[in-house]
Amino acid sequence: MSMITSFGPAAFDVTLGSTTLNHCIQLTATATSGEFTMAVARRAGTTCSGADFKDVATVTLDSNNNITSVTFTDRWGGHGWGSMSGSFGTTTGSGSINTNDDPRTTNGSWSAGGTGIPFPQTHGAGHGQHA
């Protein structure tokens, strides 16, 4: 496997205990080999098209696309994040993620790409989403 040059935008689902956060993720290469800026956005429905991404971390991958380090620079999804491990492929990724928040839900898992977990819909709600 060769090193990826970017990832996403793609579905990004994080499960902490019984809670699942449905977001989008994008990795953009920096000038340093193997280093990426990780941006996250709220997912609107089932798509990441037009999502408003926010840079939240610097991620370093080895030549097999395994995460070797993550430095979180901002909160997202209502949490402060402590660590993230796993790997990315060209269209999917998965691993574990930990928060610095509630000790009862500190350890979680993440998956990216593929179809993602469907965004919960409210019956009878109007269509569209406003900022």
Secondary structure, 3 states (H helix, E strand, C coil): CCCCCEEEEEEEEEEECCEEEEEEEEEEECCCCCEEEEEEEECECCECCCCCCEEEEEEEECCCCEEEEEEECCCECCECEEEEEEEECCCEEEEEEEECCCHHHCEEEEEEECCCCCCCCCCCCCCCCCC
